């Protein structure tokens, strides 16, 4: 009898484990299916509401509606250019051109990023591999490429620089073999300008920029006749002369002041949020910093909730005929790693 009881208990435990295992499998499957659901009627309607401006294959503005895709329900267009004649959909040739990933997943991914989640945690939440998150980020960079080019401020404009350290393994060393300190080649310089509402954050080489270099970068985002507010750093002299009017608040005078009383707070606020944003993606390659800066600028300059920003991003991105296939991205990634 003493031998039978353990066997019966073991059998009961085994049956219970199988039952729990089956429940876990069902639950995980339900979660996965919910995260990777098929295109809904709302998503199909949203996609079909996007009207292309031209044929993604030849650039012709002459095209016509040609029914709907029988499998997906997505609108089909036909190019009327005699030399082309190809068919396409609303998202063909864009970063969202994918038969497998619905737009809703991209919206959720953007929603997470604009709430300052990391791409890795967002991919995990979506039950995707880390590489999927990195691939999506690479496509987002394409969508925001050049997005700050038209950002120009007038009136009162605050400027300053934010420095981002490069990877430890790639730091330049001095004659003693130690990593160079201070504002050296080991610090990436981000030139920042703001009018208190919007911002421009642009990579400006390494170390503290020269007056000529600062002028070359800032003059693209600050108009002549503006009143420049800065901390009196030497590199700001040229841009101050360019603007014609300036207001100087040295760091030694503003250090320790509460934000509300600090006259440099408009640009300091941009830097605080930028630092937090970049920290969420601390493992990013420094070569990708321009992409992260563009993405941050879009987030900062776009009004609304994280979800509203995500929708706005989709609307802007579909107008760009740029795409990146996973295979192409994967090949480049492997090349960069070798």
TORVORO-171337 format. One line per 4 residues: their letters; for each residue x, y, z of N, C-alpha, C. Coordinates in steps of 0.1 Angstrom, whole numbers, plus 5000, padded with zeros to 4 digits. Atoms other than C-alpha are relative to their C-alpha. Example, Ala and Ser with C-alpha at 12.3 -4.5 7.8 and 13.67 -1.06 7.14 Angstrom:
# residues 2
as = 5009,4988,5000,5123,4955,5078,5009,5012,5000 ~ 4991,4989,5000,5137,4989,5071,4992,5011,5008
END
This chain:
# residues 338
xxxx = 5008,4988,5000,5000,5000,5000,5009,5013,5000 ~ 4992,4988,4999,5028,5024,5008,5007,5003,4987 ~ 4994,4998,5013,5043,5019,4973,4990,5005,4990 ~ 5011,4996,5010,5009,5024,4955,4997,5015,5002
xxxx = 5004,4986,4998,5002,5058,4971,5009,5010,4993 ~ 4991,4991,5007,5033,5075,4958,4998,5000,4985 ~ 5002,5001,5015,5026,5061,4923,4987,5007,4996 ~ 5013,4994,5003,4990,5073,4924,5001,5015,5001
xxxx = 4998,4986,4999,5001,5107,4936,5008,5006,4988 ~ 4991,4996,5011,5028,5109,4909,4992,5000,4987 ~ 5008,5000,5012,5002,5100,4882,4991,5012,5000 ~ 5009,4989,4999,4978,5126,4895,5007,5013,4997
xxxx = 4992,4988,5003,5006,5152,4895,5003,5002,4985 ~ 4996,5000,5014,5016,5142,4860,4988,5005,4992 ~ 5012,4996,5007,4980,5146,4848,4997,5014,5002 ~ 5003,4986,4997,4976,5179,4865,5010,5009,4992
xxxx = 4990,4993,5007,5009,5191,4849,4996,5001,4985 ~ 5004,5000,5015,4997,5181,4814,4988,5010,4998 ~ 5012,4992,5001,4964,5199,4821,5005,5015,5000 ~ 4995,4986,4998,4983,5231,4832,5008,5004,4987
xxxx = 4992,4998,5012,5007,5227,4802,4991,5003,4988 ~ 5009,4998,5011,4978,5225,4778,4993,5014,5001 ~ 5006,4987,4998,4962,5256,4794,5010,5011,4996 ~ 4989,4990,5003,4995,5275,4791,5001,5001,4985
xxxx = 4999,5000,5014,4998,5265,4755,4989,5008,4993 ~ 5012,4993,5006,4963,5277,4747,5000,5015,5003 ~ 5000,4986,4996,4968,5309,4766,5011,5008,4991 ~ 4989,4994,5008,5001,5317,4748,4996,5001,4985
xxxx = 5005,4999,5014,4985,5309,4714,4990,5011,4999 ~ 5010,4989,5001,4956,5332,4722,5007,5014,5000 ~ 4993,4987,4999,4980,5360,4732,5007,5003,4986 ~ 4993,4999,5013,5001,5354,4700,4990,5004,4989
xxxx = 5010,4997,5010,4970,5354,4678,4994,5014,5001 ~ 5005,4987,4998,4958,5386,4694,5010,5011,4996 ~ 4989,4991,5004,4991,5403,4689,5003,5000,4985 ~ 4997,5001,5015,4994,5391,4653,4987,4996,4993
xxxx = 5013,5003,5006,4958,5392,4642,5000,5004,4985 ~ 5001,4997,5014,4947,5393,4606,4994,5015,4999 ~ 5005,4986,5002,4938,5427,4591,4985,5001,5003 ~ 5014,4998,4997,4905,5439,4605,4994,5009,4989
xxxx = 5007,4992,5009,4878,5457,4585,5004,5015,5001 ~ 4996,4986,4997,4888,5490,4602,5014,5003,4994 ~ 4986,4998,5005,4925,5485,4592,4999,5000,4984 ~ 5001,5000,5014,4915,5477,4556,4994,5013,4995
xxxx = 5006,4987,5003,4893,5508,4555,5010,5011,5001 ~ 4990,4990,4998,4921,5529,4569,5011,5000,4988 ~ 4990,5002,5011,4946,5515,4543,4994,5005,4987 ~ 5006,4996,5012,4922,5521,4515,4996,5015,4999
xxxx = 5002,4985,5000,4916,5557,4526,5012,5008,4995 ~ 4988,4994,5005,4952,5564,4516,5001,5000,4985 ~ 5000,4999,5014,4953,5577,4481,5014,5003,4995 ~ 4987,4998,5005,4987,5574,4463,5001,5013,4992
xxxx = 4998,4988,5008,5001,5606,4447,5005,4997,4986 ~ 4994,5004,5012,5019,5587,4420,5002,4985,4999 ~ 4997,5014,5001,5028,5553,4407,5013,4997,5007 ~ 4987,5003,4993,5055,5538,4430,5011,4994,4991
xxxx = 4991,5006,5009,5071,5521,4400,5007,5009,4990 ~ 4995,4991,5010,5075,5549,4375,4999,5014,5003 ~ 5002,4987,4996,5064,5580,4393,4989,5008,4992 ~ 5010,4993,5007,5036,5588,4369,4988,5003,5009
xxxx = 5012,4996,4992,5006,5607,4383,4987,4995,4993 ~ 5012,5005,5007,4983,5590,4358,4998,4985,5004 ~ 5003,5014,4996,4967,5559,4373,4985,5000,5003 ~ 5014,5002,4997,4932,5545,4380,4997,4989,5009
xxxx = 5004,5010,4991,4914,5524,4404,4997,4987,4992 ~ 5002,5012,5007,4913,5487,4395,4995,4989,5009 ~ 5006,5009,4991,4891,5470,4421,5008,4997,5013 ~ 4994,5004,4987,4903,5452,4452,5007,4987,5000
xxxx = 4993,5013,4999,4927,5424,4461,4990,4990,5006 ~ 5010,5010,4995,4905,5393,4466,5003,4994,5013 ~ 4995,5006,4987,4926,5380,4495,5000,5010,5011 ~ 4998,4990,4990,4932,5412,4514,4989,5010,5001
xxxx = 5010,4990,5000,4904,5435,4504,5006,5014,4998 ~ 4993,4987,5002,4931,5463,4498,4997,5005,4985 ~ 5002,4994,5013,4924,5487,4469,5012,4998,4991 ~ 4990,5001,5010,4943,5481,4437,5000,5011,4990
xxxx = 4999,4989,5010,4955,5508,4413,5008,4995,4988 ~ 4993,5003,5012,4967,5505,4377,5006,5012,4994 ~ 4994,4989,5006,4993,5528,4362,4996,5001,4985 ~ 5004,4997,5014,4982,5544,4329,5011,5004,4991
xxxx = 4989,4997,5008,5017,5552,4318,5003,4988,4990 ~ 4998,5011,5009,5022,5531,4286,5013,4992,5002 ~ 4987,5006,4998,5057,5524,4295,5001,4992,5013 ~ 5000,5007,4987,5047,5510,4329,4988,4990,5001
xxxx = 5012,5008,5000,5011,5497,4333,4999,4990,5012 ~ 5000,5009,4989,5019,5480,4366,4989,5003,5010 ~ 5010,4998,4989,4995,5475,4395,5006,5002,5013 ~ 4994,4997,4987,5000,5487,4430,4989,5003,5010
xxxx = 5009,4997,4989,4983,5493,4464,5004,5013,5007 ~ 4997,4987,4993,4982,5523,4488,5013,5000,5007 ~ 4987,5000,4992,5013,5511,4507,5011,4994,4992 ~ 4989,5006,5008,5033,5497,4478,5012,5010,4999
xxxx = 4988,4992,5001,5069,5510,4478,5002,5009,5013 ~ 4997,4992,4987,5066,5525,4514,5006,4990,5010 ~ 4994,5008,4990,5081,5513,4546,4990,4990,5006 ~ 5010,5009,4995,5048,5496,4554,4995,4990,4989
xxxx = 5003,5010,5010,5048,5475,4522,5004,4986,5005 ~ 4997,5013,4994,5045,5441,4538,4987,4992,4999 ~ 5012,5008,5001,5021,5412,4532,4998,4993,5013 ~ 5002,5007,4987,5027,5398,4567,4997,5009,5012
xxxx = 5001,4992,4988,5028,5427,4591,4989,5010,4997 ~ 5011,4991,5002,4995,5446,4594,5004,5014,5006 ~ 4997,4986,4996,4996,5484,4599,4998,5002,5015 ~ 5004,4999,4986,4980,5479,4633,5012,4997,5009
xxxx = 4988,5004,4992,5012,5462,4646,5010,5012,5000 ~ 4991,4988,5001,5033,5492,4634,4995,5011,5008 ~ 5006,4990,4992,5009,5516,4651,5003,4997,5015 ~ 4997,5003,4987,5013,5497,4683,5015,5001,5004
xxxx = 4986,4999,4998,5051,5496,4680,5004,5015,5001 ~ 4998,4986,4999,5051,5534,4674,4995,5005,5013 ~ 5006,4996,4988,5028,5539,4703,5009,4997,5012 ~ 4990,5003,4989,5053,5521,4726,5012,5009,5000
xxxx = 4988,4991,5001,5082,5541,4713,4997,5014,5004 ~ 5004,4986,4997,5064,5574,4717,4996,5001,5015 ~ 5002,5000,4986,5057,5564,4753,5014,4997,5007 ~ 4986,5002,4995,5095,5560,4757,5003,4986,5004
xxxx = 4996,5014,4998,5095,5522,4757,5012,4997,4991 ~ 4989,5004,5009,5127,5506,4742,4994,4991,4988 ~ 5004,5008,5011,5124,5489,4708,5000,4985,5004 ~ 4999,5014,4996,5134,5456,4725,4988,4996,5009
xxxx = 5011,5003,4991,5107,5458,4752,4987,5000,4992 ~ 5012,4999,5009,5081,5468,4725,4999,4987,4992 ~ 5000,5012,5008,5091,5438,4704,4996,4988,5009 ~ 5004,5011,4991,5088,5415,4734,4985,5001,5004
xxxx = 5014,4998,4998,5054,5430,4742,4991,4995,4989 ~ 5007,5005,5012,5043,5422,4707,5003,4986,4996 ~ 4996,5014,5002,5058,5387,4710,5007,4998,4987 ~ 4992,5001,5011,5083,5394,4683,5015,4998,5004
xxxx = 4985,5002,4997,5121,5386,4681,5006,5014,5001 ~ 4993,4987,4999,5145,5414,4690,5004,5006,4987 ~ 4996,4996,5013,5156,5415,4654,4989,5007,4993 ~ 5012,4994,5007,5121,5424,4643,4999,5014,5005
xxxx = 5001,4987,4995,5121,5454,4666,5011,5009,4993 ~ 4989,4992,5006,5155,5466,4652,4997,5002,4985 ~ 5003,4999,5014,5143,5460,4616,4989,5011,4999 ~ 5010,4990,5001,5112,5481,4623,5006,5014,5003
xxxx = 4994,4987,4997,5133,5509,4638,5008,5005,4987 ~ 4993,4996,5012,5155,5509,4606,4990,5005,4990 ~ 5010,4995,5010,5123,5514,4585,4995,5013,5005 ~ 5004,4987,4995,5112,5542,4608,5010,5011,4997
xxxx = 4989,4990,5004,5145,5559,4602,4999,5005,4986 ~ 5002,4997,5014,5138,5558,4565,4989,5010,4999 ~ 5012,4992,5001,5104,5574,4570,5003,5014,5005 ~ 4998,4986,4994,5118,5604,4591,5013,5006,4994
xxxx = 4988,4995,5006,5149,5609,4569,4997,5014,4994 ~ 5001,4987,5005,5152,5646,4562,4988,5008,5006 ~ 5012,4993,4995,5122,5655,4584,5003,5013,5007 ~ 4996,4987,4993,5141,5683,4602,5005,5011,4990
xxxx = 4994,4990,5009,5153,5700,4570,4992,5013,4999 ~ 5009,4988,5002,5123,5724,4569,4997,5007,5013 ~ 5003,4994,4987,5124,5732,4606,5009,5013,5002 ~ 4992,4987,4998,5135,5769,4609,4992,5009,5010
xxxx = 5006,4992,4989,5129,5792,4639,5003,5015,4998 ~ 4998,4986,5000,5125,5829,4641,4996,5006,5013 ~ 5003,4994,4987,5119,5854,4669,5011,4997,5010 ~ 4990,5003,4990,5135,5843,4701,5003,4985,4999
xxxx = 4996,5014,5002,5155,5811,4697,5011,4997,5010 ~ 4990,5005,4991,5175,5791,4723,5008,4990,4993 ~ 4991,5010,5005,5205,5771,4713,5010,4995,5011 ~ 4990,5005,4991,5229,5748,4731,5004,4986,4994
xxxx = 4995,5013,5005,5248,5715,4726,4998,4989,5010 ~ 5001,5012,4992,5242,5680,4740,5010,4990,4995 ~ 4989,5009,5004,5270,5655,4741,4997,4986,5004 ~ 5003,5014,4998,5266,5618,4737,5013,4992,4998
xxxx = 4988,5008,5001,5295,5594,4745,5000,4989,4990 ~ 5000,5011,5010,5306,5570,4718,5003,4987,5008 ~ 4998,5013,4993,5310,5533,4726,5014,4999,5006 ~ 4988,5001,4993,5338,5525,4751,5011,4994,4991
xxxx = 4990,5007,5008,5355,5501,4727,5005,5008,4988 ~ 4996,4992,5012,5357,5528,4700,5006,5013,5004 ~ 4995,4987,4996,5370,5557,4721,5014,5002,4996 ~ 4987,4996,5004,5400,5575,4709,5009,5001,5013
xxxx = 4992,5000,4988,5430,5573,4733,5012,5010,4998 ~ 4989,4991,5001,5458,5597,4742,5013,4993,5000 ~ 4987,5006,5001,5495,5591,4742,5003,4990,5011 ~ 4998,5010,4989,5493,5572,4775,4991,4988,4999
xxxx = 5008,5012,5003,5468,5548,4761,4986,5001,5007 ~ 5013,4998,4993,5439,5562,4782,4990,5007,4990 ~ 5010,4993,5008,5406,5573,4767,5000,5015,5002 ~ 5000,4985,4999,5405,5610,4759,4988,5005,5007
xxxx = 5011,4995,4992,5384,5630,4783,4995,5013,4995 ~ 5006,4987,5004,5363,5661,4781,4993,5000,4987 ~ 5007,4999,5013,5347,5674,4749,5010,4996,4988 ~ 4990,5005,5010,5370,5653,4727,4993,4992,4989
xxxx = 5006,5009,5010,5365,5629,4698,4991,4989,5005 ~ 5008,5010,4994,5349,5606,4722,4985,5004,5004 ~ 5013,4995,4997,5318,5628,4725,4993,5005,4987 ~ 5008,4995,5012,5292,5632,4697,4992,5012,5004
xxxx = 5006,4987,4997,5279,5667,4696,4986,5001,4993 ~ 5014,4998,5005,5241,5673,4691,4997,5015,5001 ~ 5004,4986,5000,5233,5709,4681,4985,5001,5002 ~ 5014,4999,4997,5199,5719,4696,4995,5014,4999
xxxx = 5006,4987,5001,5177,5748,4687,4985,4999,5003 ~ 5014,5000,4997,5142,5756,4700,4994,5014,5001 ~ 5007,4987,4998,5116,5784,4700,4991,4999,5012 ~ 5008,5002,4988,5101,5770,4731,4988,4991,4998
xxxx = 5011,5009,5004,5075,5750,4712,5005,4988,4992 ~ 4994,5011,5008,5094,5729,4686,5015,5000,5002 ~ 4985,5001,4998,5130,5718,4684,5006,4994,4987 ~ 4992,5006,5011,5157,5708,4659,5012,4994,5008
xxxx = 4989,5006,4994,5183,5683,4671,5008,4993,4990 ~ 4992,5004,5011,5211,5677,4647,5014,4996,5004 ~ 4986,5004,4997,5244,5658,4648,5010,5010,4994 ~ 4991,4990,5004,5273,5682,4647,5014,4996,5002
xxxx = 4986,5006,4999,5304,5660,4645,5003,4996,5014 ~ 4995,5004,4986,5325,5652,4676,5007,5012,5007 ~ 4994,4989,4992,5337,5674,4704,4993,5013,4998 ~ 5006,4987,5002,5329,5711,4707,5002,5005,4986
xxxx = 4999,4995,5014,5322,5726,4673,5007,5013,5000 ~ 4994,4987,5003,5342,5755,4659,4989,5010,4997 ~ 5010,4990,5003,5323,5788,4654,4995,4998,4985 ~ 5004,5002,5014,5323,5781,4616,4991,4987,4998
xxxx = 5008,5012,5000,5309,5746,4621,4987,5002,5006 ~ 5012,4997,4993,5283,5758,4645,4991,5008,4991 ~ 5008,4991,5009,5272,5785,4621,4994,4992,4988 ~ 5004,5008,5011,5270,5759,4592,4988,4992,5004
xxxx = 5011,5009,4995,5246,5737,4613,4988,5009,5005 ~ 5011,4992,4994,5225,5763,4632,4993,5009,4990 ~ 5006,4990,5009,5220,5787,4603,4989,4993,4991 ~ 5010,5008,5008,5199,5759,4586,4986,5000,5008
xxxx = 5012,5001,4991,5174,5761,4616,4997,5013,5007 ~ 5002,4987,4994,5177,5797,4628,5000,5011,4990 ~ 5001,4990,5011,5166,5826,4606,5008,5013,5004 ~ 4993,4987,4998,5185,5859,4603,4990,5009,5007
xxxx = 5009,4991,4993,5171,5886,4626,4994,4995,5013 ~ 5005,5006,4988,5163,5862,4654,5008,5005,5012 ~ 4992,4996,4987,5172,5870,4690,5005,4987,5006 ~ 4994,5013,4996,5196,5842,4699,5003,5000,5015
xxxx = 4998,5002,4986,5196,5830,4735,5010,4989,5002 ~ 4989,5010,4998,5228,5811,4745,5008,5002,5012 ~ 4992,5000,4988,5253,5804,4772,5014,5007,4999 ~ 4987,4992,5001,5282,5825,4758,5011,4991,4996
xxxx = 4989,5008,5004,5302,5795,4746,5006,5006,4987 ~ 4993,4994,5011,5328,5805,4720,4994,4996,4986 ~ 5005,5004,5012,5312,5784,4693,4987,5007,4996 ~ 5012,4993,5003,5281,5805,4695,5001,5014,4994
xxxx = 4998,4986,5004,5297,5838,4685,4996,5002,4985 ~ 5003,4998,5015,5294,5832,4647,4985,5000,4998 ~ 5015,5001,5002,5257,5823,4649,4993,5012,5006 ~ 5006,4988,4994,5250,5853,4672,5002,5012,4991
xxxx = 4998,4989,5010,5266,5876,4646,4991,4998,4988 ~ 5009,5003,5012,5245,5859,4619,4986,5005,5004 ~ 5014,4996,4996,5213,5865,4639,4999,5015,5002 ~ 5001,4986,4998,5222,5901,4648,4996,5005,5013
xxxx = 5004,4997,4986,5208,5900,4683,5002,4988,5009 ~ 4997,5012,4991,5217,5879,4713,4997,5004,5015 ~ 5002,4999,4985,5210,5873,4750,5008,4989,5006 ~ 4991,5009,4994,5237,5856,4770,4997,4997,5015
xxxx = 5002,5005,4986,5231,5835,4802,5011,4989,5002 ~ 4989,5009,4998,5264,5819,4812,4996,4989,5010 ~ 5003,5011,4992,5263,5785,4828,5003,5002,5015 ~ 4996,4997,4986,5281,5798,4859,4989,5008,5007
xxxx = 5010,4992,4994,5251,5821,4865,4987,4992,5001 ~ 5012,5007,5000,5223,5796,4857,5000,4987,5008 ~ 4998,5013,4994,5237,5765,4874,4993,5000,5014 ~ 5007,5001,4987,5215,5754,4903,4986,5006,5000
xxxx = 5013,4993,5000,5185,5775,4893,4989,4990,4998 ~ 5011,5009,5003,5151,5758,4894,4996,5002,4985 ~ 5003,4999,5014,5138,5751,4859,4992,5012,4996 ~ 5009,4989,5003,5111,5777,4860,5007,5014,5000
xxxx = 4993,4988,4999,5136,5804,4869,5012,5001,4991 ~ 4988,5001,5008,5163,5793,4845,4997,5005,4986 ~ 5003,4994,5013,5163,5815,4813,5004,4990,4989 ~ 4996,5010,5011,5179,5785,4794,4991,4988,5000
xxxx = 5008,5012,4998,5151,5761,4804,4994,4995,4987 ~ 5006,5005,5013,5135,5759,4769,5009,4990,4993 ~ 4991,5010,5006,5166,5742,4755,5004,4989,5010 ~ 4997,5010,4990,5174,5724,4787,4989,4989,5001
xxxx = 5011,5010,5000,5140,5708,4786,5001,4990,4988 ~ 4997,5008,5012,5147,5695,4751,5010,4989,5003 ~ 4989,5009,4997,5179,5680,4764,4996,4990,5010 ~ 5004,5009,4990,5163,5664,4794,4992,4989,4994
xxxx = 5008,5010,5007,5137,5646,4772,5008,4992,4990 ~ 4991,5007,5009,5163,5637,4746,5008,4990,5007 ~ 4992,5009,4992,5185,5622,4772,4992,4988,5005 ~ 5009,5011,4995,5156,5601,4786,4997,4991,4988
xxxx = 5004,5008,5012,5146,5590,4751,5012,4991,4995 ~ 4989,5008,5005,5181,5579,4741,5004,4989,5011 ~ 4997,5010,4989,5186,5561,4775,4991,4988,4998 ~ 5009,5011,5002,5156,5540,4766,5005,4990,4990
xxxx = 4994,5008,5011,5176,5528,4736,5015,5000,5002 ~ 4986,4999,4997,5210,5527,4753,5009,4991,4992 ~ 4992,5009,5008,5222,5498,4732,5001,5003,4985 ~ 5000,4997,5014,5218,5516,4699,5014,5003,4995
xxxx = 4988,4996,5007,5246,5520,4674,5001,5015,4999 ~ 4998,4986,5001,5261,5554,4675,4999,5005,4986 ~ 5002,4996,5014,5260,5554,4637,4986,5003,4997 ~ 5015,4998,5002,5222,5554,4640,4995,5012,5007
xxxx = 5004,4989,4992,5222,5585,4662,4991,5010,4991 ~ 5008,4991,5008,5209,5608,4633,4985,4995,4998 ~ 5014,5006,5001,5179,5584,4629,4992,5002,5013 ~ 5007,4999,4987,5171,5585,4666,4997,5015,5002
xxxx = 5003,4986,4998,5174,5623,4666,4988,5005,4991 ~ 5012,4997,5008,5149,5626,4637,4988,4995,5006 ~ 5012,5006,4994,5125,5603,4654,4996,5007,5012 ~ 5003,4992,4989,5128,5623,4686,4994,5013,4996
xxxx = 5005,4988,5005,5122,5655,4667,4986,4999,4996 ~ 5014,5002,5004,5091,5641,4652,4991,4999,5012 ~ 5008,5002,4988,5078,5630,4686,4998,5014,5007 ~ 5001,4988,4993,5086,5664,4702,4992,5011,4993
xxxx = 5007,4989,5008,5072,5686,4674,4986,4996,4996 ~ 5014,5004,5003,5040,5666,4669,4991,5000,5012 ~ 5010,4999,4988,5011,5675,4692,4991,4988,5000 ~ 5009,5010,4998,4988,5650,4706,5005,4989,5009
xxxx = 4997,5011,4992,4988,5617,4725,5010,4991,4993 ~ 4991,5009,5007,5012,5589,4718,4993,4993,4988 ~ 5008,5006,5011,4985,5572,4697,4998,5009,4989 ~ 5003,4990,5011,4977,5604,4678,5013,5002,4992
xxxx = 4987,4998,5006,5015,5608,4671,5002,4988,4991 ~ 4998,5012,5008,5016,5572,4658,4992,5001,4987 ~ 5009,4999,5012,4987,5578,4634,5006,5010,4991 ~ 4994,4989,5008,5003,5611,4622,5012,4995,4993
xxxx = 4987,5006,5006,5036,5592,4616,4996,4992,4988 ~ 5004,5008,5011,5018,5567,4594,4996,5008,4988 ~ 5005,4991,5011,5001,5595,4574,5012,5006,4993 ~ 4988,4993,5006,5035,5612,4568,5008,4989,4992
xxxx = 4991,5010,5006,5054,5580,4561,4995,4994,4987 ~ 5005,5006,5013,5031,5566,4534,5002,5009,4988 ~ 4998,4991,5011,5038,5596,4513,5014,4999,4994 ~ 4986,5002,5004,5075,5586,4511,5001,4987,4993
xxxx = 4998,5013,5007,5083,5560,4485,5014,4994,5003 ~ 4988,5007,4995,5110,5543,4505,4997,4987,5006 ~ 5003,5013,4993,5111,5507,4515,5013,4993,5003 ~ 4988,5007,4995,5135,5483,4532,4996,4986,5002
xxxx = 5003,5014,4998,5132,5445,4528,5008,4994,5011 ~ 4994,5007,4989,5141,5423,4557,5014,4994,4996 ~ 4988,5007,5005,5167,5404,4536,5011,5011,4998 ~ 4990,4989,5003,5184,5437,4525,5005,5005,5013
xxxx = 4995,4995,4987,5185,5450,4561,5008,4990,5007 ~ 4993,5011,4993,5197,5416,4574,5014,4999,4994 ~ 4987,5001,5006,5226,5415,4549,5009,5012,5004 ~ 4993,4988,4995,5236,5451,4558,5005,4999,5014
xxxx = 4998,5001,4986,5234,5443,4595,5012,4990,5002 ~ 4989,5009,4999,5257,5413,4591,5013,5006,4995 ~ 4988,4994,5006,5282,5433,4570,5005,5010,5010 ~ 4995,4990,4990,5283,5461,4597,5006,4993,5012
xx = 4995,5007,4988,5290,5435,4624,5013,4993,4998 ~ 4988,5007,5003,5319,5419,4606,5012,5010,4999
END
